[in-house]
Amino acid sequence: MKFRFLAILTGALLASGCAVQEYSGDREAARWMGYAAEEGNAYAQYNYGMCCLYGEGVPKDRKMAVHYLRLAAAGGYQEAVEALEELEKTSVK
């Protein structure tokens, strides 16, 4: 539990550029957010999914993005539900 909190906090701080003397970049933020996502935090799953969708800090991977967004949506994170709806609208049929 303590690690999950620290991973989320670190990922969020790095993503925003706050509280770090020199911004470490999207790659480091995505790495920490990925740790928290693996621990089951819906906020982190949503953010990691968006990183995957747009290729921010990780290689662009729509399939991986959908995976993490679905986990976040199942965890009750409303923004993930909305992101999945938008992806469905724009997917090639």
PDB file of N, CA, C and O in Angstrom:
ATOM      1  N   MET A   1       0.817  -1.190   0.000  1.00  0.00           N
ATOM      2  CA  MET A   1       0.000   0.000   0.000  1.00  0.00           C
ATOM      3  C   MET A   1       0.867   1.262   0.000  1.00  0.00           C
ATOM      4  O   MET A   1       0.599   2.208  -0.740  1.00  0.00           O
ATOM      5  N   LYS A   2       1.898   1.264   0.831  1.00  0.00           N
ATOM      6  CA  LYS A   2       2.781   2.426   0.911  1.00  0.00           C
ATOM      7  C   LYS A   2       3.490   2.651  -0.423  1.00  0.00           C
ATOM      8  O   LYS A   2       3.614   3.791  -0.872  1.00  0.00           O
ATOM      9  N   PHE A   3       3.959   1.571  -1.064  1.00  0.00           N
ATOM     10  CA  PHE A   3       4.633   1.702  -2.355  1.00  0.00           C
ATOM     11  C   PHE A   3       3.677   2.245  -3.405  1.00  0.00           C
ATOM     12  O   PHE A   3       4.062   3.091  -4.212  1.00  0.00           O
ATOM     13  N   ARG A   4       2.437   1.771  -3.405  1.00  0.00           N
ATOM     14  CA  ARG A   4       1.451   2.221  -4.385  1.00  0.00           C
ATOM     15  C   ARG A   4       1.276   3.734  -4.286  1.00  0.00           C
ATOM     16  O   ARG A   4       1.293   4.433  -5.300  1.00  0.00           O
ATOM     17  N   PHE A   5       1.109   4.236  -3.068  1.00  0.00           N
ATOM     18  CA  PHE A   5       0.949   5.678  -2.863  1.00  0.00           C
ATOM     19  C   PHE A   5       2.168   6.442  -3.370  1.00  0.00           C
ATOM     20  O   PHE A   5       2.032   7.447  -4.068  1.00  0.00           O
ATOM     21  N   LEU A   6       3.350   5.966  -3.019  1.00  0.00           N
ATOM     22  CA  LEU A   6       4.578   6.648  -3.437  1.00  0.00           C
ATOM     23  C   LEU A   6       4.739   6.617  -4.952  1.00  0.00           C
ATOM     24  O   LEU A   6       5.185   7.599  -5.546  1.00  0.00           O
ATOM     25  N   ALA A   7       4.384   5.510  -5.576  1.00  0.00           N
ATOM     26  CA  ALA A   7       4.478   5.409  -7.035  1.00  0.00           C
ATOM     27  C   ALA A   7       3.529   6.387  -7.712  1.00  0.00           C
ATOM     28  O   ALA A   7       3.901   7.049  -8.681  1.00  0.00           O
ATOM     29  N   ILE A   8       2.309   6.480  -7.206  1.00  0.00           N
ATOM     30  CA  ILE A   8       1.332   7.417  -7.778  1.00  0.00           C
ATOM     31  C   ILE A   8       1.813   8.852  -7.595  1.00  0.00           C
ATOM     32  O   ILE A   8       1.797   9.652  -8.531  1.00  0.00           O
ATOM     33  N   LEU A   9       2.235   9.157  -6.391  1.00  0.00           N
ATOM     34  CA  LEU A   9       2.713  10.507  -6.101  1.00  0.00           C
ATOM     35  C   LEU A   9       3.908  10.872  -6.973  1.00  0.00           C
ATOM     36  O   LEU A   9       3.948  11.961  -7.546  1.00  0.00           O
ATOM     37  N   THR A  10       4.867   9.982  -7.075  1.00  0.00           N
ATOM     38  CA  THR A  10       6.057  10.243  -7.891  1.00  0.00           C
ATOM     39  C   THR A  10       5.671  10.438  -9.354  1.00  0.00           C
ATOM     40  O   THR A  10       6.139  11.376 -10.000  1.00  0.00           O
ATOM     41  N   GLY A  11       4.821   9.556  -9.879  1.00  0.00           N
ATOM     42  CA  GLY A  11       4.381   9.682 -11.273  1.00  0.00           C
ATOM     43  C   GLY A  11       3.660  10.982 -11.529  1.00  0.00           C
ATOM     44  O   GLY A  11       3.905  11.641 -12.539  1.00  0.00           O
ATOM     45  N   ALA A  12       2.769  11.363 -10.623  1.00  0.00           N
ATOM     46  CA  ALA A  12       2.017  12.601 -10.783  1.00  0.00           C
ATOM     47  C   ALA A  12       2.925  13.828 -10.707  1.00  0.00           C
ATOM     48  O   ALA A  12       2.774  14.766 -11.490  1.00  0.00           O
ATOM     49  N   LEU A  13       3.854  13.819  -9.776  1.00  0.00           N
ATOM     50  CA  LEU A  13       4.771  14.957  -9.648  1.00  0.00           C
ATOM     51  C   LEU A  13       5.675  15.091 -10.863  1.00  0.00           C
ATOM     52  O   LEU A  13       5.908  16.198 -11.350  1.00  0.00           O
ATOM     53  N   LEU A  14       6.180  13.972 -11.351  1.00  0.00           N
ATOM     54  CA  LEU A  14       7.041  14.033 -12.529  1.00  0.00           C
ATOM     55  C   LEU A  14       6.262  14.454 -13.762  1.00  0.00           C
ATOM     56  O   LEU A  14       6.770  15.209 -14.590  1.00  0.00           O
ATOM     57  N   ALA A  15       5.029  13.970 -13.890  1.00  0.00           N
ATOM     58  CA  ALA A  15       4.210  14.333 -15.050  1.00  0.00           C
ATOM     59  C   ALA A  15       3.899  15.818 -15.070  1.00  0.00           C
ATOM     60  O   ALA A  15       3.818  16.427 -16.137  1.00  0.00           O
ATOM     61  N   SER A  16       3.725  16.406 -13.884  1.00  0.00           N
ATOM     62  CA  SER A  16       3.387  17.824 -13.820  1.00  0.00           C
ATOM     63  C   SER A  16       4.618  18.728 -13.798  1.00  0.00           C
ATOM     64  O   SER A  16       4.516  19.936 -14.012  1.00  0.00           O
ATOM     65  N   GLY A  17       5.791  18.127 -13.536  1.00  0.00           N
ATOM     66  CA  GLY A  17       7.003  18.922 -13.448  1.00  0.00           C
ATOM     67  C   GLY A  17       7.173  19.593 -12.096  1.00  0.00           C
ATOM     68  O   GLY A  17       8.095  20.389 -11.913  1.00  0.00           O
ATOM     69  N   CYS A  18       6.289  19.280 -11.136  1.00  0.00           N
ATOM     70  CA  CYS A  18       6.329  19.886  -9.798  1.00  0.00           C
ATOM     71  C   CYS A  18       7.337  19.174  -8.911  1.00  0.00           C
ATOM     72  O   CYS A  18       7.627  17.991  -9.092  1.00  0.00           O
ATOM     73  N   ALA A  19       7.853  19.905  -7.968  1.00  0.00           N
ATOM     74  CA  ALA A  19       8.668  19.363  -6.875  1.00  0.00           C
ATOM     75  C   ALA A  19       9.908  18.615  -7.326  1.00  0.00           C
ATOM     76  O   ALA A  19      10.426  17.771  -6.594  1.00  0.00           O
ATOM     77  N   VAL A  20      10.379  18.909  -8.500  1.00  0.00           N
ATOM     78  CA  VAL A  20      11.647  18.326  -8.944  1.00  0.00           C
ATOM     79  C   VAL A  20      12.511  19.453  -9.471  1.00  0.00           C
ATOM     80  O   VAL A  20      12.020  20.344 -10.163  1.00  0.00           O
ATOM     81  N   GLN A  21      13.767  19.420  -9.156  1.00  0.00           N
ATOM     82  CA  GLN A  21      14.649  20.510  -9.572  1.00  0.00           C
ATOM     83  C   GLN A  21      14.817  20.528 -11.087  1.00  0.00           C
ATOM     84  O   GLN A  21      14.813  21.588 -11.713  1.00  0.00           O
ATOM     85  N   GLU A  22      14.962  19.369 -11.651  1.00  0.00           N
ATOM     86  CA  GLU A  22      15.115  19.265 -13.091  1.00  0.00           C
ATOM     87  C   GLU A  22      14.105  18.251 -13.587  1.00  0.00           C
ATOM     88  O   GLU A  22      14.145  17.094 -13.168  1.00  0.00           O
ATOM     89  N   TYR A  23      13.199  18.650 -14.468  1.00  0.00           N
ATOM     90  CA  TYR A  23      12.139  17.772 -14.949  1.00  0.00           C
ATOM     91  C   TYR A  23      12.733  16.531 -15.607  1.00  0.00           C
ATOM     92  O   TYR A  23      13.569  16.632 -16.505  1.00  0.00           O
ATOM     93  N   SER A  24      12.298  15.370 -15.156  1.00  0.00           N
ATOM     94  CA  SER A  24      12.849  14.103 -15.624  1.00  0.00           C
ATOM     95  C   SER A  24      12.238  13.629 -16.930  1.00  0.00           C
ATOM     96  O   SER A  24      12.783  12.733 -17.574  1.00  0.00           O
ATOM     97  N   GLY A  25      11.134  14.203 -17.327  1.00  0.00           N
ATOM     98  CA  GLY A  25      10.530  13.846 -18.594  1.00  0.00           C
ATOM     99  C   GLY A  25       9.408  12.835 -18.480  1.00  0.00           C
ATOM    100  O   GLY A  25       9.191  12.213 -17.440  1.00  0.00           O
ATOM    101  N   ASP A  26       8.706  12.698 -19.588  1.00  0.00           N
ATOM    102  CA  ASP A  26       7.547  11.815 -19.646  1.00  0.00           C
ATOM    103  C   ASP A  26       7.908  10.359 -19.401  1.00  0.00           C
ATOM    104  O   ASP A  26       7.111   9.606 -18.842  1.00  0.00           O
ATOM    105  N   ARG A  27       9.077   9.967 -19.807  1.00  0.00           N
ATOM    106  CA  ARG A  27       9.485   8.571 -19.665  1.00  0.00           C
ATOM    107  C   ARG A  27       9.532   8.140 -18.192  1.00  0.00           C
ATOM    108  O   ARG A  27       9.037   7.072 -17.833  1.00  0.00           O
ATOM    109  N   GLU A  28      10.121   8.968 -17.367  1.00  0.00           N
ATOM    110  CA  GLU A  28      10.208   8.660 -15.943  1.00  0.00           C
ATOM    111  C   GLU A  28       8.828   8.713 -15.287  1.00  0.00           C
ATOM    112  O   GLU A  28       8.509   7.868 -14.451  1.00  0.00           O
ATOM    113  N   ALA A  29       8.020   9.685 -15.655  1.00  0.00           N
ATOM    114  CA  ALA A  29       6.666   9.790 -15.109  1.00  0.00           C
ATOM    115  C   ALA A  29       5.846   8.562 -15.487  1.00  0.00           C
ATOM    116  O   ALA A  29       5.137   8.004 -14.650  1.00  0.00           O
ATOM    117  N   ALA A  30       5.943   8.144 -16.738  1.00  0.00           N
ATOM    118  CA  ALA A  30       5.199   6.967 -17.200  1.00  0.00           C
ATOM    119  C   ALA A  30       5.668   5.711 -16.472  1.00  0.00           C
ATOM    120  O   ALA A  30       4.862   4.837 -16.155  1.00  0.00           O
ATOM    121  N   ARG A  31       6.955   5.622 -16.211  1.00  0.00           N
ATOM    122  CA  ARG A  31       7.488   4.445 -15.514  1.00  0.00           C
ATOM    123  C   ARG A  31       6.856   4.328 -14.121  1.00  0.00           C
ATOM    124  O   ARG A  31       6.401   3.252 -13.734  1.00  0.00           O
ATOM    125  N   TRP A  32       6.828   5.413 -13.385  1.00  0.00           N
ATOM    126  CA  TRP A  32       6.249   5.383 -12.042  1.00  0.00           C
ATOM    127  C   TRP A  32       4.748   5.197 -12.079  1.00  0.00           C
ATOM    128  O   TRP A  32       4.187   4.498 -11.235  1.00  0.00           O
ATOM    129  N   MET A  33       4.090   5.813 -13.048  1.00  0.00           N
ATOM    130  CA  MET A  33       2.645   5.645 -13.169  1.00  0.00           C
ATOM    131  C   MET A  33       2.331   4.189 -13.535  1.00  0.00           C
ATOM    132  O   MET A  33       1.317   3.639 -13.106  1.00  0.00           O
ATOM    133  N   GLY A  34       3.209   3.575 -14.331  1.00  0.00           N
ATOM    134  CA  GLY A  34       3.044   2.160 -14.675  1.00  0.00           C
ATOM    135  C   GLY A  34       3.145   1.268 -13.452  1.00  0.00           C
ATOM    136  O   GLY A  34       2.394   0.300 -13.329  1.00  0.00           O
ATOM    137  N   TYR A  35       4.056   1.577 -12.554  1.00  0.00           N
ATOM    138  CA  TYR A  35       4.164   0.814 -11.302  1.00  0.00           C
ATOM    139  C   TYR A  35       2.851   0.873 -10.526  1.00  0.00           C
ATOM    140  O   TYR A  35       2.336  -0.149 -10.071  1.00  0.00           O
ATOM    141  N   ALA A  36       2.326   2.072 -10.387  1.00  0.00           N
ATOM    142  CA  ALA A  36       1.087   2.248  -9.632  1.00  0.00           C
ATOM    143  C   ALA A  36      -0.092   1.589 -10.351  1.00  0.00           C
ATOM    144  O   ALA A  36      -0.984   1.043  -9.702  1.00  0.00           O
ATOM    145  N   ALA A  37      -0.101   1.637 -11.676  1.00  0.00           N
ATOM    146  CA  ALA A  37      -1.168   0.996 -12.445  1.00  0.00           C
ATOM    147  C   ALA A  37      -1.158  -0.515 -12.223  1.00  0.00           C
ATOM    148  O   ALA A  37      -2.209  -1.138 -12.079  1.00  0.00           O
ATOM    149  N   GLU A  38       0.023  -1.087 -12.198  1.00  0.00           N
ATOM    150  CA  GLU A  38       0.152  -2.526 -11.953  1.00  0.00           C
ATOM    151  C   GLU A  38      -0.326  -2.901 -10.551  1.00  0.00           C
ATOM    152  O   GLU A  38      -0.760  -4.029 -10.320  1.00  0.00           O
ATOM    153  N   GLU A  39      -0.247  -1.964  -9.630  1.00  0.00           N
ATOM    154  CA  GLU A  39      -0.700  -2.203  -8.257  1.00  0.00           C
ATOM    155  C   GLU A  39      -2.221  -2.079  -8.137  1.00  0.00           C
ATOM    156  O   GLU A  39      -2.786  -2.357  -7.079  1.00  0.00           O
ATOM    157  N   GLY A  40      -2.882  -1.663  -9.218  1.00  0.00           N
ATOM    158  CA  GLY A  40      -4.345  -1.643  -9.223  1.00  0.00           C
ATOM    159  C   GLY A  40      -5.011  -0.309  -8.951  1.00  0.00           C
ATOM    160  O   GLY A  40      -6.216  -0.275  -8.702  1.00  0.00           O
ATOM    161  N   ASN A  41      -4.273   0.789  -8.990  1.00  0.00           N
ATOM    162  CA  ASN A  41      -4.864   2.097  -8.750  1.00  0.00           C
ATOM    163  C   ASN A  41      -5.523   2.623 -10.034  1.00  0.00           C
ATOM    164  O   ASN A  41      -4.864   2.759 -11.066  1.00  0.00           O
ATOM    165  N   ALA A  42      -6.823   2.915  -9.960  1.00  0.00           N
ATOM    166  CA  ALA A  42      -7.582   3.330 -11.138  1.00  0.00           C
ATOM    167  C   ALA A  42      -7.069   4.646 -11.728  1.00  0.00           C
ATOM    168  O   ALA A  42      -7.005   4.793 -12.949  1.00  0.00           O
ATOM    169  N   TYR A  43      -6.704   5.597 -10.872  1.00  0.00           N
ATOM    170  CA  TYR A  43      -6.146   6.875 -11.348  1.00  0.00           C
ATOM    171  C   TYR A  43      -4.884   6.622 -12.172  1.00  0.00           C
ATOM    172  O   TYR A  43      -4.720   7.178 -13.258  1.00  0.00           O
ATOM    173  N   ALA A  44      -4.005   5.787 -11.650  1.00  0.00           N
ATOM    174  CA  ALA A  44      -2.756   5.477 -12.349  1.00  0.00           C
ATOM    175  C   ALA A  44      -3.030   4.684 -13.624  1.00  0.00           C
ATOM    176  O   ALA A  44      -2.373   4.899 -14.643  1.00  0.00           O
ATOM    177  N   GLN A  45      -3.994   3.772 -13.572  1.00  0.00           N
ATOM    178  CA  GLN A  45      -4.335   2.987 -14.767  1.00  0.00           C
ATOM    179  C   GLN A  45      -4.829   3.896 -15.878  1.00  0.00           C
ATOM    180  O   GLN A  45      -4.453   3.727 -17.038  1.00  0.00           O
ATOM    181  N   TYR A  46      -5.670   4.859 -15.525  1.00  0.00           N
ATOM    182  CA  TYR A  46      -6.150   5.813 -16.522  1.00  0.00           C
ATOM    183  C   TYR A  46      -4.988   6.611 -17.115  1.00  0.00           C
ATOM    184  O   TYR A  46      -4.855   6.711 -18.335  1.00  0.00           O
ATOM    185  N   ASN A  47      -4.161   7.169 -16.254  1.00  0.00           N
ATOM    186  CA  ASN A  47      -3.048   7.985 -16.735  1.00  0.00           C
ATOM    187  C   ASN A  47      -2.038   7.183 -17.543  1.00  0.00           C
ATOM    188  O   ASN A  47      -1.518   7.671 -18.547  1.00  0.00           O
ATOM    189  N   TYR A  48      -1.756   5.958 -17.113  1.00  0.00           N
ATOM    190  CA  TYR A  48      -0.827   5.119 -17.876  1.00  0.00           C
ATOM    191  C   TYR A  48      -1.453   4.749 -19.227  1.00  0.00           C
ATOM    192  O   TYR A  48      -0.764   4.715 -20.247  1.00  0.00           O
ATOM    193  N   GLY A  49      -2.744   4.477 -19.227  1.00  0.00           N
ATOM    194  CA  GLY A  49      -3.438   4.196 -20.486  1.00  0.00           C
ATOM    195  C   GLY A  49      -3.347   5.363 -21.455  1.00  0.00           C
ATOM    196  O   GLY A  49      -3.151   5.165 -22.654  1.00  0.00           O
ATOM    197  N   MET A  50      -3.489   6.577 -20.939  1.00  0.00           N
ATOM    198  CA  MET A  50      -3.385   7.753 -21.801  1.00  0.00           C
ATOM    199  C   MET A  50      -1.954   7.941 -22.302  1.00  0.00           C
ATOM    200  O   MET A  50      -1.742   8.375 -23.434  1.00  0.00           O
ATOM    201  N   CYS A  51      -0.971   7.614 -21.455  1.00  0.00           N
ATOM    202  CA  CYS A  51       0.428   7.656 -21.904  1.00  0.00           C
ATOM    203  C   CYS A  51       0.623   6.701 -23.074  1.00  0.00           C
ATOM    204  O   CYS A  51       1.262   7.044 -24.069  1.00  0.00           O
ATOM    205  N   CYS A  52       0.068   5.503 -22.948  1.00  0.00           N
ATOM    206  CA  CYS A  52       0.180   4.498 -24.013  1.00  0.00           C
ATOM    207  C   CYS A  52      -0.543   4.955 -25.281  1.00  0.00           C
ATOM    208  O   CYS A  52      -0.056   4.745 -26.392  1.00  0.00           O
ATOM    209  N   LEU A  53      -1.697   5.573 -25.107  1.00  0.00           N
ATOM    210  CA  LEU A  53      -2.489   6.018 -26.257  1.00  0.00           C
ATOM    211  C   LEU A  53      -1.757   7.075 -27.071  1.00  0.00           C
ATOM    212  O   LEU A  53      -1.768   7.034 -28.301  1.00  0.00           O
ATOM    213  N   TYR A  54      -1.119   8.023 -26.386  1.00  0.00           N
ATOM    214  CA  TYR A  54      -0.463   9.135 -27.073  1.00  0.00           C
ATOM    215  C   TYR A  54       1.049   8.989 -27.207  1.00  0.00           C
ATOM    216  O   TYR A  54       1.715   9.855 -27.776  1.00  0.00           O
ATOM    217  N   GLY A  55       1.584   7.899 -26.685  1.00  0.00           N
ATOM    218  CA  GLY A  55       3.027   7.685 -26.783  1.00  0.00           C
ATOM    219  C   GLY A  55       3.822   8.662 -25.945  1.00  0.00           C
ATOM    220  O   GLY A  55       4.890   9.107 -26.365  1.00  0.00           O
ATOM    221  N   GLU A  56       3.331   9.003 -24.781  1.00  0.00           N
ATOM    222  CA  GLU A  56       4.026   9.933 -23.901  1.00  0.00           C
ATOM    223  C   GLU A  56       4.820   9.161 -22.850  1.00  0.00           C
ATOM    224  O   GLU A  56       4.263   8.689 -21.859  1.00  0.00           O
ATOM    225  N   GLY A  57       6.111   9.040 -23.076  1.00  0.00           N
ATOM    226  CA  GLY A  57       6.973   8.334 -22.139  1.00  0.00           C
ATOM    227  C   GLY A  57       7.091   6.849 -22.387  1.00  0.00           C
ATOM    228  O   GLY A  57       7.975   6.189 -21.840  1.00  0.00           O
ATOM    229  N   VAL A  58       6.209   6.325 -23.203  1.00  0.00           N
ATOM    230  CA  VAL A  58       6.213   4.901 -23.589  1.00  0.00           C
ATOM    231  C   VAL A  58       5.886   4.833 -25.072  1.00  0.00           C
ATOM    232  O   VAL A  58       5.348   5.789 -25.630  1.00  0.00           O
ATOM    233  N   PRO A  59       6.204   3.712 -25.719  1.00  0.00           N
ATOM    234  CA  PRO A  59       5.821   3.591 -27.135  1.00  0.00           C
ATOM    235  C   PRO A  59       4.297   3.669 -27.296  1.00  0.00           C
ATOM    236  O   PRO A  59       3.550   3.165 -26.458  1.00  0.00           O
ATOM    237  N   LYS A  60       3.860   4.291 -28.353  1.00  0.00           N
ATOM    238  CA  LYS A  60       2.433   4.402 -28.645  1.00  0.00           C
ATOM    239  C   LYS A  60       1.863   2.992 -28.865  1.00  0.00           C
ATOM    240  O   LYS A  60       2.371   2.242 -29.698  1.00  0.00           O
ATOM    241  N   ASP A  61       0.821   2.639 -28.127  1.00  0.00           N
ATOM    242  CA  ASP A  61       0.261   1.287 -28.200  1.00  0.00           C
ATOM    243  C   ASP A  61      -1.216   1.352 -27.834  1.00  0.00           C
ATOM    244  O   ASP A  61      -1.577   1.362 -26.657  1.00  0.00           O
ATOM    245  N   ARG A  62      -2.059   1.397 -28.853  1.00  0.00           N
ATOM    246  CA  ARG A  62      -3.507   1.519 -28.637  1.00  0.00           C
ATOM    247  C   ARG A  62      -4.068   0.330 -27.864  1.00  0.00           C
ATOM    248  O   ARG A  62      -4.928   0.506 -27.001  1.00  0.00           O
ATOM    249  N   LYS A  63      -3.595  -0.867 -28.160  1.00  0.00           N
ATOM    250  CA  LYS A  63      -4.091  -2.066 -27.484  1.00  0.00           C
ATOM    251  C   LYS A  63      -3.788  -2.001 -25.976  1.00  0.00           C
ATOM    252  O   LYS A  63      -4.645  -2.316 -25.150  1.00  0.00           O
ATOM    253  N   MET A  64      -2.579  -1.597 -25.637  1.00  0.00           N
ATOM    254  CA  MET A  64      -2.187  -1.465 -24.233  1.00  0.00           C
ATOM    255  C   MET A  64      -2.986  -0.341 -23.570  1.00  0.00           C
ATOM    256  O   MET A  64      -3.389  -0.453 -22.413  1.00  0.00           O
ATOM    257  N   ALA A  65      -3.207   0.736 -24.315  1.00  0.00           N
ATOM    258  CA  ALA A  65      -3.989   1.858 -23.783  1.00  0.00           C
ATOM    259  C   ALA A  65      -5.399   1.398 -23.415  1.00  0.00           C
ATOM    260  O   ALA A  65      -5.898   1.701 -22.331  1.00  0.00           O
ATOM    261  N   VAL A  66      -6.026   0.673 -24.319  1.00  0.00           N
ATOM    262  CA  VAL A  66      -7.383   0.185 -24.066  1.00  0.00           C
ATOM    263  C   VAL A  66      -7.391  -0.751 -22.854  1.00  0.00           C
ATOM    264  O   VAL A  66      -8.315  -0.705 -22.041  1.00  0.00           O
ATOM    265  N   HIS A  67      -6.378  -1.589 -22.734  1.00  0.00           N
ATOM    266  CA  HIS A  67      -6.277  -2.505 -21.596  1.00  0.00           C
ATOM    267  C   HIS A  67      -6.301  -1.729 -20.274  1.00  0.00           C
ATOM    268  O   HIS A  67      -7.091  -2.036 -19.382  1.00  0.00           O
ATOM    269  N   TYR A  68      -5.438  -0.734 -20.159  1.00  0.00           N
ATOM    270  CA  TYR A  68      -5.359   0.027 -18.909  1.00  0.00           C
ATOM    271  C   TYR A  68      -6.583   0.916 -18.693  1.00  0.00           C
ATOM    272  O   TYR A  68      -7.009   1.112 -17.555  1.00  0.00           O
ATOM    273  N   LEU A  69      -7.142   1.448 -19.757  1.00  0.00           N
ATOM    274  CA  LEU A  69      -8.352   2.249 -19.615  1.00  0.00           C
ATOM    275  C   LEU A  69      -9.526   1.386 -19.151  1.00  0.00           C
ATOM    276  O   LEU A  69     -10.349   1.831 -18.352  1.00  0.00           O
ATOM    277  N   ARG A  70      -9.601   0.156 -19.652  1.00  0.00           N
ATOM    278  CA  ARG A  70     -10.662  -0.756 -19.201  1.00  0.00           C
ATOM    279  C   ARG A  70     -10.503  -1.098 -17.721  1.00  0.00           C
ATOM    280  O   ARG A  70     -11.488  -1.163 -16.985  1.00  0.00           O
ATOM    281  N   LEU A  71      -9.263  -1.315 -17.289  1.00  0.00           N
ATOM    282  CA  LEU A  71      -9.023  -1.585 -15.871  1.00  0.00           C
ATOM    283  C   LEU A  71      -9.476  -0.397 -15.020  1.00  0.00           C
ATOM    284  O   LEU A  71     -10.129  -0.570 -13.991  1.00  0.00           O
ATOM    285  N   ALA A  72      -9.119   0.803 -15.463  1.00  0.00           N
ATOM    286  CA  ALA A  72      -9.497   2.012 -14.723  1.00  0.00           C
ATOM    287  C   ALA A  72     -11.014   2.185 -14.701  1.00  0.00           C
ATOM    288  O   ALA A  72     -11.589   2.539 -13.672  1.00  0.00           O
ATOM    289  N   ALA A  73     -11.655   1.935 -15.836  1.00  0.00           N
ATOM    290  CA  ALA A  73     -13.117   2.042 -15.902  1.00  0.00           C
ATOM    291  C   ALA A  73     -13.772   1.025 -14.971  1.00  0.00           C
ATOM    292  O   ALA A  73     -14.745   1.344 -14.287  1.00  0.00           O
ATOM    293  N   ALA A  74     -13.246  -0.189 -14.943  1.00  0.00           N
ATOM    294  CA  ALA A  74     -13.770  -1.222 -14.044  1.00  0.00           C
ATOM    295  C   ALA A  74     -13.577  -0.824 -12.580  1.00  0.00           C
ATOM    296  O   ALA A  74     -14.346  -1.231 -11.709  1.00  0.00           O
ATOM    297  N   GLY A  75     -12.550  -0.029 -12.325  1.00  0.00           N
ATOM    298  CA  GLY A  75     -12.289   0.475 -10.981  1.00  0.00           C
ATOM    299  C   GLY A  75     -13.105   1.711 -10.633  1.00  0.00           C
ATOM    300  O   GLY A  75     -12.942   2.287  -9.557  1.00  0.00           O
ATOM    301  N   GLY A  76     -13.985   2.120 -11.549  1.00  0.00           N
ATOM    302  CA  GLY A  76     -14.876   3.238 -11.279  1.00  0.00           C
ATOM    303  C   GLY A  76     -14.356   4.608 -11.671  1.00  0.00           C
ATOM    304  O   GLY A  76     -14.925   5.621 -11.265  1.00  0.00           O
ATOM    305  N   TYR A  77     -13.289   4.660 -12.450  1.00  0.00           N
ATOM    306  CA  TYR A  77     -12.721   5.956 -12.837  1.00  0.00           C
ATOM    307  C   TYR A  77     -13.469   6.486 -14.065  1.00  0.00           C
ATOM    308  O   TYR A  77     -13.273   5.994 -15.176  1.00  0.00           O
ATOM    309  N   GLN A  78     -14.323   7.489 -13.859  1.00  0.00           N
ATOM    310  CA  GLN A  78     -15.232   7.979 -14.895  1.00  0.00           C
ATOM    311  C   GLN A  78     -14.517   8.501 -16.146  1.00  0.00           C
ATOM    312  O   GLN A  78     -15.003   8.301 -17.259  1.00  0.00           O
ATOM    313  N   GLU A  79     -13.387   9.157 -15.978  1.00  0.00           N
ATOM    314  CA  GLU A  79     -12.662   9.671 -17.150  1.00  0.00           C
ATOM    315  C   GLU A  79     -12.224   8.534 -18.065  1.00  0.00           C
ATOM    316  O   GLU A  79     -12.145   8.710 -19.280  1.00  0.00           O
ATOM    317  N   ALA A  80     -11.942   7.380 -17.494  1.00  0.00           N
ATOM    318  CA  ALA A  80     -11.566   6.216 -18.305  1.00  0.00           C
ATOM    319  C   ALA A  80     -12.756   5.737 -19.124  1.00  0.00           C
ATOM    320  O   ALA A  80     -12.604   5.365 -20.287  1.00  0.00           O
ATOM    321  N   VAL A  81     -13.936   5.744 -18.522  1.00  0.00           N
ATOM    322  CA  VAL A  81     -15.157   5.357 -19.230  1.00  0.00           C
ATOM    323  C   VAL A  81     -15.353   6.281 -20.431  1.00  0.00           C
ATOM    324  O   VAL A  81     -15.636   5.826 -21.539  1.00  0.00           O
ATOM    325  N   GLU A  82     -15.201   7.569 -20.198  1.00  0.00           N
ATOM    326  CA  GLU A  82     -15.377   8.563 -21.267  1.00  0.00           C
ATOM    327  C   GLU A  82     -14.322   8.409 -22.359  1.00  0.00           C
ATOM    328  O   GLU A  82     -14.630   8.531 -23.544  1.00  0.00           O
ATOM    329  N   ALA A  83     -13.081   8.143 -21.963  1.00  0.00           N
ATOM    330  CA  ALA A  83     -12.010   7.947 -22.953  1.00  0.00           C
ATOM    331  C   ALA A  83     -12.296   6.725 -23.816  1.00  0.00           C
ATOM    332  O   ALA A  83     -12.083   6.757 -25.028  1.00  0.00           O
ATOM    333  N   LEU A  84     -12.774   5.654 -23.202  1.00  0.00           N
ATOM    334  CA  LEU A  84     -13.109   4.444 -23.958  1.00  0.00           C
ATOM    335  C   LEU A  84     -14.261   4.698 -24.939  1.00  0.00           C
ATOM    336  O   LEU A  84     -14.248   4.191 -26.060  1.00  0.00           O
ATOM    337  N   GLU A  85     -15.239   5.473 -24.518  1.00  0.00           N
ATOM    338  CA  GLU A  85     -16.344   5.834 -25.403  1.00  0.00           C
ATOM    339  C   GLU A  85     -15.846   6.614 -26.608  1.00  0.00           C
ATOM    340  O   GLU A  85     -16.277   6.368 -27.734  1.00  0.00           O
ATOM    341  N   GLU A  86     -14.935   7.556 -26.373  1.00  0.00           N
ATOM    342  CA  GLU A  86     -14.366   8.336 -27.475  1.00  0.00           C
ATOM    343  C   GLU A  86     -13.536   7.450 -28.412  1.00  0.00           C
ATOM    344  O   GLU A  86     -13.601   7.602 -29.632  1.00  0.00           O
ATOM    345  N   LEU A  87     -12.771   6.541 -27.848  1.00  0.00           N
ATOM    346  CA  LEU A  87     -11.986   5.639 -28.676  1.00  0.00           C
ATOM    347  C   LEU A  87     -12.874   4.763 -29.549  1.00  0.00           C
ATOM    348  O   LEU A  87     -12.559   4.491 -30.707  1.00  0.00           O
ATOM    349  N   GLU A  88     -13.985   4.330 -28.974  1.00  0.00           N
ATOM    350  CA  GLU A  88     -14.930   3.494 -29.735  1.00  0.00           C
ATOM    351  C   GLU A  88     -15.520   4.266 -30.895  1.00  0.00           C
ATOM    352  O   GLU A  88     -15.699   3.716 -31.981  1.00  0.00           O
ATOM    353  N   LYS A  89     -15.831   5.554 -30.675  1.00  0.00           N
ATOM    354  CA  LYS A  89     -16.387   6.398 -31.730  1.00  0.00           C
ATOM    355  C   LYS A  89     -15.401   6.586 -32.875  1.00  0.00           C
ATOM    356  O   LYS A  89     -15.800   6.644 -34.038  1.00  0.00           O
ATOM    357  N   THR A  90     -14.123   6.682 -32.550  1.00  0.00           N
ATOM    358  CA  THR A  90     -13.112   6.974 -33.573  1.00  0.00           C
ATOM    359  C   THR A  90     -12.432   5.744 -34.145  1.00  0.00           C
ATOM    360  O   THR A  90     -11.591   5.855 -35.037  1.00  0.00           O
ATOM    361  N   SER A  91     -12.795   4.556 -33.631  1.00  0.00           N
ATOM    362  CA  SER A  91     -12.125   3.359 -34.143  1.00  0.00           C
ATOM    363  C   SER A  91     -12.601   3.030 -35.533  1.00  0.00           C
ATOM    364  O   SER A  91     -13.751   3.286 -35.891  1.00  0.00           O
ATOM    365  N   VAL A  92     -11.712   2.464 -36.309  1.00  0.00           N
ATOM    366  CA  VAL A  92     -12.020   2.073 -37.679  1.00  0.00           C
ATOM    367  C   VAL A  92     -12.853   0.809 -37.631  1.00  0.00           C
ATOM    368  O   VAL A  92     -12.479  -0.161 -36.973  1.00  0.00           O
ATOM    369  N   LYS A  93     -13.961   0.813 -38.312  1.00  0.00           N
ATOM    370  CA  LYS A  93     -14.862  -0.351 -38.297  1.00  0.00           C
ATOM    371  C   LYS A  93     -14.666  -1.185 -39.519  1.00  0.00           C
ATOM    372  O   LYS A  93     -15.334  -2.206 -39.684  1.00  0.00           O
TER     373      LYS A  93
END
